[in-house]
Amino acid sequence: MIRVGVNGYGTIGKRVADAVAAQPDMELVGVTKTKPNYEAEAAIRRGYDLYAAIAERAGEFETAGVGIAGTLPDLLESVDVVVDCAPSGIGAQNRSVYAAHDTPAIFQGGEGADVADASFNARTNFEASRGADTLRVVSCNTTGLARLLAPLEAAYGIEKARVTLVRRGGDPSETGRGPINDVVPDPTTVPSHHGPDVNTVLSGVDVDTAALKAPVTTMHTHSVNVTLREPPTTEAVRDLLADESRIFTIPEAAGIDGAGKLKEYAMDRGRPRGDLWENCVWEESINVSGRDLYLFENVHQEADVVPENVDAIRALTTDLSAAESVERTNEALGVGLESLLLSGGDARDPITADD
């Protein structure tokens, strides 16, 4: 069993903790919080051992009546790998702590690429990540783009990819973030940083990105145009993407016209927290004109990097192949959303909201 600790039990950390706990070859040793808030209580209610991320604040947990198993150094001494899910910028500060305890670490995409030995995406560079001591799972948007562009590059070659990202203003719990009533370029410079970040896990693909921030909290939307080297048919691209386990091609008959209904669909399917681990590509948006491919996809910023973190753990600690790891992760979580309108069968997920 791979012994795993999660440093930071917030939006990403709680999801990674649940995903690790669901794996047949992993043991979740514990999670950390900086203060005894509702998320700390939730971790204990789920049966997770809780550790104080900042040793000096351990007394605050005791005063609040929230029992802890120790502090972050105690957790690091008990694990084979730690997944850093701290807020952006804090992970870089934690790097020296992990190194001092000789603990392999996985960071999130909010950190710069130089925080780790390599950036990681299971679809594109799992095997190339072997032998690293630290990995950085790329951001939600970069993860989504890498999953989409990798099969297109392999099947047809990519001459140029152009993507406009309409990003959510903040997560549902981030009450202090905006914009509240505006749509703004973010960043105002073009191209944005997302294209270069894709190249940290998928080199050689020419991709330009521009990004805006909108007053929503649900999901990111990508408007994609890819000029391919070989001209496929629209149907061929639909079939190609439908075969990707972490891409959900939304059938037109489903009547899902936006992020709100996607989240509702996920909740109706029993997904914990209404999570969508897959890229969600509108099937009817997929269109090929000559060598130009057009489509729309949505990316759930709270969830799509979760299976990638699980695979990154195995890349650091095992000799399991990329295909074996992805299959194991997908099976344990229920990744691979398929509509009954397409499958004609039973489409239940192993993990449900009641688990």
VOVEX-89796 format. One record per residue (C-alpha): residue number from 1; residue in three letters; chain; x, y, z. Coordinates in Angstrom, 2 decimals. Example, Ala and Ser with C-alpha at 12.3 -4.5 7.8 and 13.67 -1.06 7.14 Angstrom:
2
(1, ALA, A, (12.30, -4.50, 7.80))
(2, SER, A, (13.67, -1.06, 7.14))
This chain:
355
(1, MET, A, (0.00, 0.00, 0.00))
(2, ILE, A, (1.24, 3.47, -0.87))
(3, ARG, A, (1.00, 5.65, 2.23))
(4, VAL, A, (-0.25, 9.12, 1.25))
(5, GLY, A, (-0.64, 12.38, 3.12))
(6, VAL, A, (-2.61, 15.38, 1.87))
(7, ASN, A, (-1.35, 18.77, 3.03))
(8, GLY, A, (-4.32, 21.12, 2.76))
(9, TYR, A, (-7.89, 19.87, 3.05))
(10, GLY, A, (-9.65, 22.50, 0.96))
(11, THR, A, (-11.32, 22.56, -2.45))
(12, ILE, A, (-8.78, 20.27, -4.13))
(13, GLY, A, (-7.39, 18.57, -1.04))
(14, LYS, A, (-10.69, 17.12, 0.16))
(15, ARG, A, (-11.33, 15.67, -3.28))
(16, VAL, A, (-7.82, 14.22, -3.57))
(17, ALA, A, (-8.17, 12.72, -0.08))
(18, ASP, A, (-11.42, 10.98, -1.05))
(19, ALA, A, (-9.87, 9.75, -4.30))
(20, VAL, A, (-6.81, 8.35, -2.53))
(21, ALA, A, (-8.99, 6.64, 0.10))
(22, ALA, A, (-10.92, 4.93, -2.73))
(23, GLN, A, (-7.83, 3.39, -4.35))
(24, PRO, A, (-7.15, -0.30, -3.70))
(25, ASP, A, (-3.38, 0.23, -3.52))
(26, MET, A, (-3.27, 3.39, -1.39))
(27, GLU, A, (-3.72, 4.30, 2.26))
(28, LEU, A, (-4.68, 7.83, 3.25))
(29, VAL, A, (-2.58, 8.36, 6.37))
(30, GLY, A, (-3.96, 11.81, 7.12))
(31, VAL, A, (-4.79, 15.35, 6.02))
(32, THR, A, (-3.86, 18.77, 7.35))
(33, LYS, A, (-5.65, 22.03, 8.11))
(34, THR, A, (-4.27, 25.36, 9.30))
(35, LYS, A, (-7.25, 26.01, 11.58))
(36, PRO, A, (-10.15, 24.08, 13.14))
(37, ASN, A, (-12.91, 25.17, 10.77))
(38, TYR, A, (-15.84, 23.28, 9.22))
(39, GLU, A, (-13.54, 21.47, 6.78))
(40, ALA, A, (-11.44, 20.16, 9.66))
(41, GLU, A, (-14.62, 18.81, 11.26))
(42, ALA, A, (-15.68, 17.29, 7.94))
(43, ALA, A, (-12.35, 15.45, 7.63))
(44, ILE, A, (-12.79, 13.91, 11.07))
(45, ARG, A, (-16.37, 12.92, 10.31))
(46, ARG, A, (-15.10, 11.08, 7.21))
(47, GLY, A, (-12.72, 9.14, 9.44))
(48, TYR, A, (-9.52, 10.86, 8.31))
(49, ASP, A, (-6.73, 11.52, 10.79))
(50, LEU, A, (-6.24, 15.27, 11.06))
(51, TYR, A, (-2.90, 17.04, 11.49))
(52, ALA, A, (-2.13, 20.68, 12.17))
(53, ALA, A, (-0.40, 22.17, 9.12))
(54, ILE, A, (1.26, 24.80, 11.33))
(55, ALA, A, (2.70, 23.37, 14.53))
(56, GLU, A, (2.27, 26.64, 16.44))
(57, ARG, A, (-1.48, 26.43, 15.91))
(58, ALA, A, (-1.94, 22.94, 17.32))
(59, GLY, A, (-3.37, 24.43, 20.51))
(60, GLU, A, (-6.19, 26.09, 18.55))
(61, PHE, A, (-7.48, 22.66, 17.56))
(62, GLU, A, (-7.42, 21.44, 21.15))
(63, THR, A, (-9.21, 24.59, 22.34))
(64, ALA, A, (-11.91, 24.06, 19.70))
(65, GLY, A, (-12.34, 20.44, 20.73))
(66, VAL, A, (-11.04, 19.15, 17.39))
(67, GLY, A, (-8.71, 16.25, 17.99))
(68, ILE, A, (-5.51, 16.02, 15.95))
(69, ALA, A, (-3.08, 13.17, 15.39))
(70, GLY, A, (-0.06, 15.48, 15.30))
(71, THR, A, (1.47, 18.17, 13.13))
(72, LEU, A, (2.72, 18.26, 9.54))
(73, PRO, A, (6.22, 16.92, 10.38))
(74, ASP, A, (4.57, 13.93, 12.08))
(75, LEU, A, (2.53, 13.25, 8.96))
(76, LEU, A, (5.57, 13.52, 6.69))
(77, GLU, A, (7.42, 10.94, 8.78))
(78, SER, A, (4.57, 8.46, 8.24))
(79, VAL, A, (3.99, 8.67, 4.46))
(80, ASP, A, (5.62, 7.58, 1.22))
(81, VAL, A, (4.42, 10.69, -0.64))
(82, VAL, A, (2.65, 13.94, 0.20))
(83, VAL, A, (0.18, 15.73, -2.06))
(84, ASP, A, (0.40, 19.48, -1.50))
(85, CYS, A, (-3.02, 21.08, -1.92))
(86, ALA, A, (-2.21, 24.34, -0.16))
(87, PRO, A, (-3.29, 27.68, -1.68))
(88, SER, A, (-1.26, 28.97, -4.63))
(89, GLY, A, (2.18, 30.13, -3.55))
(90, ILE, A, (2.18, 28.22, -0.28))
(91, GLY, A, (3.22, 25.00, -1.99))
(92, ALA, A, (6.49, 26.59, -3.07))
(93, GLN, A, (7.12, 27.55, 0.55))
(94, ASN, A, (6.41, 23.97, 1.65))
(95, ARG, A, (8.92, 22.48, -0.77))
(96, SER, A, (11.86, 22.85, 1.61))
(97, VAL, A, (9.86, 21.21, 4.41))
(98, TYR, A, (9.21, 18.14, 2.27))
(99, ALA, A, (12.85, 18.01, 1.20))
(100, ALA, A, (14.00, 18.16, 4.83))
(101, HIS, A, (11.92, 15.06, 5.56))
(102, ASP, A, (13.04, 13.36, 2.33))
(103, THR, A, (9.38, 13.02, 1.31))
(104, PRO, A, (8.45, 12.91, -2.41))
(105, ALA, A, (5.86, 15.57, -3.13))
(106, ILE, A, (3.17, 16.42, -5.65))
(107, PHE, A, (2.21, 20.06, -6.15))
(108, GLN, A, (-0.74, 21.73, -7.88))
(109, GLY, A, (-0.91, 23.89, -11.00))
(110, GLY, A, (-1.24, 27.11, -9.02))
(111, GLU, A, (2.50, 26.86, -8.41))
(112, GLY, A, (5.08, 27.78, -11.01))
(113, ALA, A, (6.52, 25.01, -13.16))
(114, ASP, A, (9.86, 25.35, -11.37))
(115, VAL, A, (8.36, 24.11, -8.08))
(116, ALA, A, (8.94, 20.49, -9.11))
(117, ASP, A, (11.22, 18.29, -11.18))
(118, ALA, A, (8.53, 18.01, -13.86))
(119, SER, A, (4.97, 18.97, -14.67))
(120, PHE, A, (2.53, 16.08, -15.02))
(121, ASN, A, (-0.50, 14.96, -16.99))
(122, ALA, A, (-1.45, 11.28, -17.08))
(123, ARG, A, (-2.50, 11.40, -20.76))
(124, THR, A, (0.69, 13.00, -22.04))
(125, ASN, A, (3.82, 12.38, -19.97))
(126, PHE, A, (3.24, 9.72, -17.30))
(127, GLU, A, (6.22, 7.61, -18.35))
(128, ALA, A, (8.50, 10.63, -18.76))
(129, SER, A, (7.85, 11.49, -15.11))
(130, ARG, A, (9.54, 8.33, -13.83))
(131, GLY, A, (12.44, 8.91, -11.50))
(132, ALA, A, (11.31, 12.36, -10.34))
(133, ASP, A, (11.23, 13.24, -6.66))
(134, THR, A, (8.59, 15.93, -7.13))
(135, LEU, A, (5.82, 16.51, -9.68))
(136, ARG, A, (3.45, 19.37, -10.42))
(137, VAL, A, (-0.01, 18.40, -11.63))
(138, VAL, A, (-0.85, 21.14, -14.12))
(139, SER, A, (-3.86, 23.41, -13.62))
(140, CYS, A, (-7.46, 22.54, -14.38))
(141, ASN, A, (-7.42, 24.40, -17.70))
(142, THR, A, (-4.07, 22.96, -18.74))
(143, THR, A, (-5.20, 19.46, -17.76))
(144, GLY, A, (-8.31, 19.85, -19.90))
(145, LEU, A, (-6.38, 21.14, -22.90))
(146, ALA, A, (-3.73, 18.42, -22.66))
(147, ARG, A, (-6.39, 15.70, -22.58))
(148, LEU, A, (-8.04, 17.17, -25.65))
(149, LEU, A, (-4.98, 18.00, -27.74))
(150, ALA, A, (-2.98, 14.81, -27.10))
(151, PRO, A, (-5.27, 12.42, -29.02))
(152, LEU, A, (-5.67, 14.97, -31.82))
(153, GLU, A, (-1.89, 15.33, -32.13))
(154, ALA, A, (-1.43, 11.56, -32.15))
(155, ALA, A, (-4.16, 10.89, -34.72))
(156, TYR, A, (-3.87, 13.82, -37.12))
(157, GLY, A, (-1.02, 16.10, -36.06))
(158, ILE, A, (-1.60, 19.67, -34.93))
(159, GLU, A, (-0.42, 22.59, -37.02))
(160, LYS, A, (-1.89, 25.24, -34.71))
(161, ALA, A, (-4.32, 25.31, -31.80))
(162, ARG, A, (-6.18, 28.45, -30.77))
(163, VAL, A, (-8.22, 28.44, -27.59))
(164, THR, A, (-10.30, 31.10, -25.87))
(165, LEU, A, (-10.89, 30.31, -22.21))
(166, VAL, A, (-13.87, 31.78, -20.38))
(167, ARG, A, (-12.86, 31.19, -16.79))
(168, ARG, A, (-15.07, 31.13, -13.73))
(169, GLY, A, (-14.62, 34.11, -11.44))
(170, GLY, A, (-14.22, 31.98, -8.32))
(171, ASP, A, (-15.17, 28.67, -6.77))
(172, PRO, A, (-18.56, 28.45, -5.03))
(173, SER, A, (-16.92, 28.71, -1.59))
(174, GLU, A, (-14.73, 31.68, -2.53))
(175, THR, A, (-17.12, 34.41, -1.47))
(176, GLY, A, (-14.45, 37.08, -1.63))
(177, ARG, A, (-13.58, 36.58, -5.31))
(178, GLY, A, (-15.07, 38.27, -8.34))
(179, PRO, A, (-15.79, 39.74, -10.77))
(180, ILE, A, (-19.33, 40.07, -9.50))
(181, ASN, A, (-20.90, 41.83, -12.48))
(182, ASP, A, (-18.34, 42.01, -15.28))
(183, VAL, A, (-16.43, 40.04, -17.88))
(184, VAL, A, (-12.75, 40.95, -17.99))
(185, PRO, A, (-9.68, 39.80, -19.92))
(186, ASP, A, (-7.52, 37.82, -17.49))
(187, PRO, A, (-4.76, 38.39, -18.34))
(188, THR, A, (-5.13, 41.33, -20.68))
(189, THR, A, (-2.03, 40.18, -22.56))
(190, VAL, A, (-2.41, 37.73, -25.43))
(191, PRO, A, (-1.46, 34.93, -25.51))
(192, SER, A, (-2.18, 33.94, -21.91))
(193, HIS, A, (0.05, 31.64, -19.86))
(194, HIS, A, (-2.11, 28.59, -20.50))
(195, GLY, A, (-0.53, 27.72, -23.87))
(196, PRO, A, (3.04, 27.61, -22.54))
(197, ASP, A, (1.79, 25.60, -19.59))
(198, VAL, A, (0.35, 23.00, -21.97))
(199, ASN, A, (3.82, 22.68, -23.47))
(200, THR, A, (5.23, 21.65, -20.08))
(201, VAL, A, (3.36, 18.35, -20.50))
(202, LEU, A, (2.79, 18.24, -24.28))
(203, SER, A, (5.83, 19.61, -26.03))
(204, GLY, A, (5.97, 20.48, -29.70))
(205, VAL, A, (2.30, 21.47, -30.06))
(206, ASP, A, (1.79, 25.06, -31.19))
(207, VAL, A, (-1.04, 26.41, -29.03))
(208, ASP, A, (-2.10, 30.02, -28.39))
(209, THR, A, (-4.59, 30.88, -25.67))
(210, ALA, A, (-6.56, 33.94, -24.61))
(211, ALA, A, (-8.54, 34.08, -21.38))
(212, LEU, A, (-11.43, 35.99, -19.86))
(213, LYS, A, (-12.96, 35.88, -16.39))
(214, ALA, A, (-16.74, 35.77, -16.03))
(215, PRO, A, (-19.11, 36.18, -13.05))
(216, VAL, A, (-19.84, 32.48, -12.60))
(217, THR, A, (-18.65, 29.84, -10.14))
(218, THR, A, (-19.52, 26.59, -11.89))
(219, MET, A, (-17.02, 25.68, -14.64))
(220, HIS, A, (-14.58, 26.96, -17.25))
(221, THR, A, (-15.60, 27.01, -20.92))
(222, HIS, A, (-13.13, 26.54, -23.79))
(223, SER, A, (-13.78, 27.65, -27.36))
(224, VAL, A, (-11.35, 25.58, -29.42))
(225, ASN, A, (-10.09, 25.87, -32.99))
(226, VAL, A, (-7.38, 23.44, -34.09))
(227, THR, A, (-5.79, 23.39, -37.53))
(228, LEU, A, (-4.83, 19.76, -38.09))
(229, ARG, A, (-2.12, 18.46, -40.41))
(230, GLU, A, (-4.35, 15.70, -41.76))
(231, PRO, A, (-8.06, 16.44, -42.47))
(232, PRO, A, (-10.40, 14.04, -40.63))
(233, THR, A, (-14.16, 13.86, -40.88))
(234, THR, A, (-16.33, 15.32, -38.16))
(235, GLU, A, (-17.55, 11.83, -37.31))
(236, ALA, A, (-13.99, 10.54, -36.97))
(237, VAL, A, (-13.13, 13.24, -34.44))
(238, ARG, A, (-16.31, 12.55, -32.48))
(239, ASP, A, (-15.40, 8.87, -32.31))
(240, LEU, A, (-11.81, 9.66, -31.36))
(241, LEU, A, (-12.82, 11.87, -28.44))
(242, ALA, A, (-15.59, 9.52, -27.32))
(243, ASP, A, (-12.96, 6.80, -26.92))
(244, GLU, A, (-11.01, 8.91, -24.41))
(245, SER, A, (-11.98, 7.80, -20.89))
(246, ARG, A, (-11.54, 11.28, -19.42))
(247, ILE, A, (-13.55, 13.07, -22.10))
(248, PHE, A, (-17.36, 13.02, -21.96))
(249, THR, A, (-18.98, 13.83, -25.30))
(250, ILE, A, (-22.37, 15.27, -24.41))
(251, PRO, A, (-25.08, 13.95, -26.74))
(252, GLU, A, (-27.39, 16.55, -28.23))
(253, ALA, A, (-30.42, 14.57, -27.07))
(254, ALA, A, (-29.35, 15.00, -23.42))
(255, GLY, A, (-30.58, 18.59, -23.46))
(256, ILE, A, (-27.54, 19.85, -21.54))
(257, ASP, A, (-26.92, 23.41, -22.68))
(258, GLY, A, (-24.47, 24.70, -20.09))
(259, ALA, A, (-22.49, 24.22, -16.91))
(260, GLY, A, (-25.53, 24.41, -14.67))
(261, LYS, A, (-27.16, 21.39, -16.27))
(262, LEU, A, (-23.85, 19.55, -16.42))
(263, LYS, A, (-23.50, 19.91, -12.66))
(264, GLU, A, (-27.14, 18.87, -12.20))
(265, TYR, A, (-26.49, 15.81, -14.35))
(266, ALA, A, (-23.46, 14.90, -12.26))
(267, MET, A, (-25.48, 15.20, -9.05))
(268, ASP, A, (-28.31, 13.14, -10.52))
(269, ARG, A, (-25.72, 10.49, -11.39))
(270, GLY, A, (-24.68, 10.38, -7.73))
(271, ARG, A, (-21.33, 12.04, -8.22))
(272, PRO, A, (-19.86, 13.25, -4.90))
(273, ARG, A, (-20.16, 17.06, -4.70))
(274, GLY, A, (-21.49, 16.98, -8.27))
(275, ASP, A, (-17.93, 16.51, -9.52))
(276, LEU, A, (-17.06, 16.13, -13.18))
(277, TRP, A, (-13.60, 14.59, -13.50))
(278, GLU, A, (-13.88, 14.49, -17.30))
(279, ASN, A, (-13.64, 17.16, -20.00))
(280, CYS, A, (-17.22, 17.77, -21.16))
(281, VAL, A, (-17.33, 18.29, -24.93))
(282, TRP, A, (-20.61, 19.15, -26.66))
(283, GLU, A, (-20.95, 16.55, -29.38))
(284, GLU, A, (-22.87, 18.84, -31.72))
(285, SER, A, (-20.16, 21.52, -31.40))
(286, ILE, A, (-17.55, 19.22, -32.94))
(287, ASN, A, (-17.19, 20.35, -36.53))
(288, VAL, A, (-14.44, 19.91, -39.11))
(289, SER, A, (-14.08, 22.26, -42.07))
(290, GLY, A, (-11.14, 21.26, -44.22))
(291, ARG, A, (-8.31, 20.89, -41.72))
(292, ASP, A, (-9.92, 23.15, -39.11))
(293, LEU, A, (-11.63, 21.58, -36.10))
(294, TYR, A, (-14.01, 23.57, -33.91))
(295, LEU, A, (-15.62, 22.60, -30.61))
(296, PHE, A, (-16.76, 23.77, -27.17))
(297, GLU, A, (-15.82, 22.04, -23.93))
(298, ASN, A, (-16.34, 22.66, -20.23))
(299, VAL, A, (-13.85, 21.90, -17.49))
(300, HIS, A, (-14.83, 21.52, -13.82))
(301, GLN, A, (-12.10, 23.46, -12.05))
(302, GLU, A, (-12.70, 21.77, -8.69))
(303, ALA, A, (-12.46, 18.21, -9.97))
(304, ASP, A, (-10.68, 17.50, -13.24))
(305, VAL, A, (-7.18, 17.40, -11.70))
(306, VAL, A, (-8.19, 14.88, -9.03))
(307, PRO, A, (-7.57, 11.66, -11.03))
(308, GLU, A, (-4.32, 13.21, -12.30))
(309, ASN, A, (-3.09, 13.54, -8.72))
(310, VAL, A, (-3.82, 9.87, -8.10))
(311, ASP, A, (-1.88, 8.87, -11.21))
(312, ALA, A, (0.98, 11.20, -10.24))
(313, ILE, A, (1.28, 9.33, -6.94))
(314, ARG, A, (1.82, 6.07, -8.81))
(315, ALA, A, (4.25, 7.67, -11.26))
(316, LEU, A, (6.41, 8.70, -8.28))
(317, THR, A, (6.16, 5.55, -6.22))
(318, THR, A, (5.48, 2.50, -8.45))
(319, ASP, A, (6.48, 0.86, -11.70))
(320, LEU, A, (2.85, 0.56, -12.82))
(321, SER, A, (2.38, 1.61, -16.45))
(322, ALA, A, (0.41, 4.70, -17.42))
(323, ALA, A, (-2.40, 2.62, -18.89))
(324, GLU, A, (-2.62, 0.41, -15.78))
(325, SER, A, (-2.65, 3.38, -13.43))
(326, VAL, A, (-5.28, 5.29, -15.38))
(327, GLU, A, (-7.50, 2.21, -15.58))
(328, ARG, A, (-7.14, 1.58, -11.84))
(329, THR, A, (-7.88, 5.21, -10.99))
(330, ASN, A, (-10.85, 5.39, -13.31))
(331, GLU, A, (-12.37, 2.18, -11.99))
(332, ALA, A, (-12.02, 3.18, -8.34))
(333, LEU, A, (-13.54, 6.63, -8.86))
(334, GLY, A, (-16.03, 5.89, -11.62))
(335, VAL, A, (-14.28, 8.14, -14.15))
(336, GLY, A, (-15.58, 7.69, -17.67))
(337, LEU, A, (-18.97, 9.34, -17.78))
(338, GLU, A, (-21.22, 7.94, -20.49))
(339, SER, A, (-24.78, 8.89, -21.19))
(340, LEU, A, (-27.47, 6.22, -21.30))
(341, LEU, A, (-28.52, 7.95, -24.50))
(342, LEU, A, (-25.30, 6.67, -26.04))
(343, SER, A, (-24.65, 3.41, -24.17))
(344, GLY, A, (-28.14, 2.02, -24.04))
(345, GLY, A, (-27.28, 0.36, -20.76))
(346, ASP, A, (-26.79, 0.88, -17.05))
(347, ALA, A, (-24.55, 3.88, -16.31))
(348, ARG, A, (-23.95, 3.84, -12.57))
(349, ASP, A, (-20.79, 5.13, -10.91))
(350, PRO, A, (-18.92, 3.11, -8.24))
(351, ILE, A, (-18.64, 6.15, -5.95))
(352, THR, A, (-21.91, 7.81, -4.95))
(353, ALA, A, (-22.82, 10.73, -2.75))
(354, ASP, A, (-23.80, 8.27, 0.00))
(355, ASP, A, (-20.34, 6.65, 0.18))
